[in-house]
């Protein structure tokens, strides 16, 4: 045990906080701790109090049994969440989470205020939707002006935990690129966004943006007493969960990833910044100095689980979809941007097998991500056509998820052995801060992406065409219902 340099990577996700402890020299995983979160809210509201994350971090660190031996720690966190702090650094309200859709109308106002989607994409890198931090801050200013007036600092979820650990208000270029008030074009906070009537945010209220290997600080004595970490242990800059996952996978540019969780994401590392005026692809920065064009859907594995529950089926009890098309928009949708949409099923007959409905739900979730990948291909440095499609997340090991991904993409798929890639990426970043290595070189040295590769199936163009046609008609119908024209 003597001489080992242990690092901790944190994944503060929507549902839980996980801490992985890794030997920085060998890449060996020594322990994993986990603590659940409470998410509240009905309708479009989704909130968690930041103190829940802090207590979950303490609990997860304790569960590892190695907290007192950690030399460096870094936090990967759910993107976009709005944390409003008072002058003493205390949260003024629960954090509005990334999947809180109440600010949809505020996003529309922001879109128009800067000159439309093309301007946002070219100058900022993202087009406002309800998920982004700027939209949520506009909502707070409009609906809770007393909270806005009392706010002295704004942080993202990973920023909040980092600041609790080391006392310094910092963030990184990856996570801050998902706020919509930091520009991937300039690498700076955008004065023109911060000065919008809906935002009116002094830059002094925002955290300093660190580079991939810059330390945020050291664990304070107060934080050490609560968490069990050694006082003086290094604290990395942290990053957003998607950036952490890309780093944990050691992704080279162009390799596409489908993350199948409660939500679904598709992304790749790009050597050039993305600017998609449709808003389907968010042109994020990554945690290495490059870029991470990404599309996110709100409905993925949970939609399949809920459909299976309603039908009284096990989640693998599928039958050929046989013309059934499902739009699994249970929580509205982000890609396409339909925050008020609901789930729908088309093509039912008296003879329809319930398993066909379940299969159609799988197909609807995967198809939405693959369509977004086509857009990413156009607005990035490109998809590597020879690389397998990497599946990660809770659904990655599901046989039906794997089969549908192979059939609808026509690509081979890779399923890595490791699972906690956000935490692994944070641990790689913690190692980079400790040793001075490039963080992606750390992940490569650890061989984090090893796993199995499954051969492709012939691409099911008929099913894809049917789903696209139904979706276009449904989107048109929803537009007519909302606008009357």
N, C-alpha and C positions, 0 to 999 in steps of 0.2 A: 504493500500500500504506500510506503514512503516514496516520495519523489513524484507521485502522480499529480498532474495538474488537472483538476476537475472543473468542468464548466456546466452551467445550467442554462437550458433554453426553456422559455416560457411560451405557452400558447394560451392566451386569454381569448377564447372563442365566445360565441353567443351563449352556448349552453354550459360551458365549464372552463376551468383553468387547469392546464396540464403542465407539469414540470418534468423535463427529461434531464438526467444527469449523465454526462458523457466524459470519458477519459479523452482529453483533448489531443493526446499524442497518438492513441491507437484508434480512436473513433468508437470504442466499445461503449455500449449503453449499459450503465450500471443500475439505474433505477428510473421508475416513472411514478409520479404522484399525480393525483387527480382530485378535484373538488368541484361540485356542481354549482351552477348559478340559478338564481330565480329571475325569470323574465315575466314581466307583468304587462297588462294592457289588453284592450279589446278593440275590435274594429281595426283601424290602421295603426293603433298605438303599440309600440314595443319598447319597453324600457327596463333598465337595470340600474340600481344605485351603484356608483363607483366603489363605495365601501364594501359591497359584496365581492367585487373583484379582489380587493386588497386582502380581505379575510380568506378568500379562496386561494390566493397565492401563498399566504402563510400556511394554510392547511396542507396544500399540495407539496410545498417544500418540506414540511415536517414529515409527510408520508414517505418521502424518498429516503430518509435516514442519513442523507449526506449534506444537509444544509450547511453545517459548520465547516465543511471541507471545500466549499466552492471558492475558486479563485476569480471567476468572472461569470457574470450573468447578463442575459439580454432577453428582452420581452418582445414577442410577436403578438399582435393583437388584432381583434376584429376591426375592420376598417370603418371609417366614416362616422362613428359614434360621437355625439356632441357632449362634452363634459364642461359645464359652466362652474367656475370656481370663484369664491369670494376673495377678499383681500388677504385672508389668512390661508388660502389654498384649500378651503373646504368646499365640497360640492354643494351647490345651491338647489339642485333638483336631481332626480334620477336622470341618467344618460339616455337620450333618444338614440336607439340602436340603428344600425344600417338598414334594417328591414322595417322601420317605422315609416309609413307612407303618408302621414298626415300633412307633410309639407309639399305635396304634389302641386298644388296651385301656386305655392311660393316659387317652386322650380320654374314654372311657366313664366312667372313675372320676371325672374332673374334672366331667363333665356331671352326675353324681349328687351330687357334693360340694357344689355351689352351689345345688342345688334343682331341676335339670332344665332342659330347653331353653328354656322360656318365660322363666325367670329370666335365663339367659345372654343371650338375645336382647334383653330389655328393658333390662338393666343394663349389658351390655358391648357389644352390637351384633353379636356372633358367637356361634355355638354350637360348642363344641370338636369338632374332628376331628383326625386324625393329621397333617394339613398344618401346623397352627398351632404357633407357637413354644412356647407354654405346655405343650402335650402333649409336645413333644420334651424340654423341660427336665424334666418329670416322669419321662420315660423315662430320662434321664441320671441323675437322682437315684436311681432304682430299680435300674438296671442297672450304672451306673458311679459308685458313690458316691465313689470316690477323686477322680474328675474334678470332681464337684459340690463336694466339700470344698475343692478347690484353686481353684475359679472365683471370681474377684474382680470380674469385670464380664461382662455379657452384651450382645451386639450382634447386629443384623441384618446381612446381607451389605453393604448400602449404608452402614450405620453404620460398619462396619469400615474400608471404603475411605476414607470421609470422615475418620475419625479418623487414619488413616495419613497423609492429606494435610495436615491442619491441627493435629493433636494434641489435639483436643477431642472428648469423648464426647457426641455429639448424634444425634438422629434427627428425623423429622417426623411430623406427625399422621397422614398417609396410611399410611406403612409401619408405624408402631407400632400402628395399628388392626387389623393382621393378626396381632398376637401373642396375643390373647385375655387379656392382662392390662392393657390400656388401654381405657377406656370412652369410646365416642362420646357417651354421655349426659352425662358430667361433664367430658369433655375432660382427664381426669387418669388416671394409673395407678390401678388399682383395689385398695385395701387388702384387700378381702375375697377377691380372687383371689390376691394375693401371699401372704396368710396361710394359704391352704389347706394342709393337711398334705402334699399332693403337690407343692406349689410351694415354700413357705418361702423366699421371695426378698426380701431387703431392697431397698427402692426405690433405695438408694444405688448398687446394682450396675447400675442401668439408665441409659440415656442421657437427657440433657435433651431435651425435645420443643420444637422450634422451629416458628415460623410460616412461611407460604409465602415471605416475602421476607426472613427473617432469615438473616444469614450465619452459618455454622458457625465461621468463622474465616478465617485466611489460610494459604496454602501455606508450610510451614516450610522452613527452609534445608535440613534433612536430606531432606525429601520432594522439594524442588526438585532436589537433586543426583541423586536416583535417577530422577525422572520427566522431567526437562528442563523442567518448568513454572517460571515465574518465582517466586522467593521473594516472598511478599507478595501473590500473586494471590488474589482472593477465592474462597472455597469456599462454595457454596450448601448449604442444608439437606439436599438430596437427597430421594428418595422411593422408594416401591415401583414395580416395573415397570408394573403396571396403572395406577397413578395417573400415572406419567410418560407412558404412552401416551395417556390421556385428556387430559392437559394438552397434549401434542404435537399432538393433533388439534384443539385449541381447541374442545372439545365444549361445546355449550350444553345446558342441562338437557333430559332426555327423549329425546335422540338415541341410539338403541341401537347398540352395537358388538359384532360377533362377531370375536374374535381367533382365527385358525386357525393354531396352531403345534403343536409336539409335544403340548402340552396345548391345550385350548380354553377360552376365557373369553367370557362375555357380560356387559356392564356398561353403565351409563349414569350421567351426573351427575344427582344429585337435590338438591333444595333442602331436603329433610327427611331425617333419619336413618332407616335401615331397621332393622326388628327382626323377623326371620323365624324363628319358633320351630321350623320344620321343619329349619333348618340348611342348606337348599339354597342360600339367598342369604346371603352374608356382608355385613353392614352396615358396610362400610369407610368411613372418611373419605377425602377426596381431597386433592389438593395445592394447592387454592385456598381452602379454608375451607368448602367444601360437603361433599357425601357421594358415595360411589361404591358403591352396591349392586352386587354382583358374584357370579356363579356360575362355578365352574371345573370342568372335566372333565379327567381325567388322560390321556384317549386321544383324539387328533384326527388330525393328519396322519401321525404315525408309525404309527398303526393302519392307515390306508389303505395306506401304503407297505409295511408288513409283509404285509398281505393280498395286495397285488399281487405281491410277491416270491414268496410261497408258491404263488400260482396261475400264476406265470410270465408275468404280464401287465405291460404298461406301465400307469402309474397312471391314464391317461385311457381305457383300453380297457374301458369299461363297457358293459353292456346293461341294459335295464329290469329292475328287481329282481324283478318277476313273482312276488310273494308271499314272496320270501326276506326274512328279517329278521335283521340282525346286531346283536348287543350287543358293541361293540368294547372290552370291559373287559380288555385285555391286562395292564395294570398295576394291577388292582383299579380302583376308581372312587371319586371324591369326590362327584360329583353324578349320581345318588344316592349316598349314603355307603355304599359297599360295598368297603371296603379289601381284603377277601379274595376278591373275585369274580374270575372268569376270563372270557375272551371266549367267545361262543357264537354259533352260526348255526342258524337255524330255517327250516323250509319247503323243505328240499332234496328234489329228485326226480331220477330218472334223467336227465331231459331238461334239468336246470338248466344254464344257460350259466355258465361261470366268471365272465364279466363281470357277471352278476346278483349274484353274491356280493360282488364288488367294489363295485358300486353300492349294495348294502345296507349296506356298511361306511360309505360316505360318508353315507348317509341316517341311520344310527345315530348318527354323530358330530354331525351338524347338528341332528337332532331333539332330542337331549338338551339342547343349548344353547337351542333355541327354547322348549322346555318351561320351562326355567329363566327365560327372559325373561318368560314369562307370570307367574311368581311375583314377579319384580322389579317388574312393572307394578303388582301389588297392594300391595306393601310400600314403595313409593317415592312420589315426587311424580308418577310416571306416565310411560308411554312416549308419545312424540309419534307419533301414528298417521300423520301426513302425512310424516314424515321418512323418507328411505331408510334401510335397514339398512346400516351401514358395515362393510365387510369389511377387516380388516387381518391381518397375519401372513403366514407363509410360504405358506399355501394360498390367500390372497386373490385371486391372479391365475390360479389354476387354473380352466380352463373348467368342469370338472365341479363343483368346489366352488361356483362362482358359480351354475350352473344349479340345483343341489340347494337352495342357500339361497333362490333366488327361488321355486322350486316348493313347498318346504315352508313358507315363511313367507307367500307370497302378497304380498310387498312388493317395491318397487323396491330395488336395492342400489347403494351407492356404493363405488367402489374408488379410494382416493386414489392420486395419483402417488407420493408419498413412501412410504418403507417403514420407516425406523428411528425410529418414533414415540416409543419410550422415550427414546432418546438426544436426539431433538428436544425432547421435553418437559423433559428435564434441562437442555438448552441454554437453553430459554425461562426456566426457573427461574434459571439462572446469570445471564441477562440482567436479570431482575427484581431480583436482588441487586445487580447493577452499576448499574442505572439508577433503581431505585425504582418502576418500573412494576408493575402487577399482572401476574402471570405469564400468565394467560389472555389479557390484552390483547396481550402480546408474540406469542403464537401466532396470534392473530387478525390482527395487523399483518403477520406473515410469510405469511399465507394458506396455512397448512400443509395444509389439508384439501382442496385442489383436486384434482379427478380426474374420472373418468367415472361416469355414473349409468346403470344398466341397468334397463329397464322390468320390472315384475313379471310373473310367470306366474300362471295360476289356481292357487289353493292346492290341494294334493293331499291332501284330507282323508282319502281312503281309505287311503293309505299311512301317514299319521300315526296314524289309529285302529288299524291293524293293529300298528304298532310299539309303541304304548302298551299294547295288550292283551298282547302277547308279553312285554314288559318286566315288567309287573305279575306275570304268571305266573312268570317266571324269578326275580324277587325273592322271591316267596313260596316257590318251590322252594329257593332258596339259604338262606332263613331256616330252613326245615324241616331242611335238611342240617346246618346249624350248631347248631341248638338241639334237634332231635329232635321239634319240635312246631310 
